[in-house]
């Protein structure tokens, strides 16, 4: 039951009707018995500055930020956390007595998902397929966790090389054509293989990145950040090859839980959040 003491949280974006965050966050809040409410709020590009000021004036404790505002919002904040600054995108804002701090919780969500499965990327040879929207958070998370090496496999090396160059003073990153013999050779030495492309996402579930599975070791940990379907063709092939697998549900739930912890200091139970996510996806 909402009261005059209920603390407001939310997510802004445009469009926002598809967001799964309200179902996920409110399930965690309810399970924890906390007096918070989380809502979705559509914000047009030209209204972003006013929306941020309005959320601060209304006393929102915090809010998530999604497409297309993750970069644009940064100029309206008082402080940017290191992760968000390096990644170049904010997906969570904390309001502390009118002082707005921007964070990127995708890093924590991505890494914690693996650790919950008993896998640590530290000291491992990692391969990342694709370099789309989530790739910078993934790369920075792997660097923070001290991977031994990182190779990015893509269809267009020239397009992705600037991303590797950007992070090169933290870790040398090799970008290879994923059809090349050089990339196939890298697969044989990898302990972690990550898909950050949309290949295999519903409704086009019959697609996956071009991986020569004969080169992949069966003890490789295979991670697909897609969560619809729960098991992509990429993950199913990996599982049948003998690999441990993880889908993107853990990353999505984890980043949401980390945002709530930053806003409130409270830790939400993630299983009710994951169950609400799965239920919303079935609707």
Secondary structure, DSSP 8 states (H G I E B T S, - for coil): ---TT-EEEEEEESS-TT--HHHHHHHHHHHHT--EEEEEEE--GGGHHHHHHHHHHTT-SEEEE-TT-TTGGGGG-SEE-HHHHHHT---EEEEETTEEEEE-THHHHHHHHHHHTT---TT-EEEEE--STTHHHHHHHHHHTT-SEEEEEES-HHHHHHHHHHHTTTS-EEEEETTSHHHHHHHTT-SEEEE-S-TT-TT-TT------GGGS-TT-EEEE---SSSS-HHHHHHHHTT-EEE-THHHHHHHHHHHHHHHHS----HHHHHHHHHHHHH-
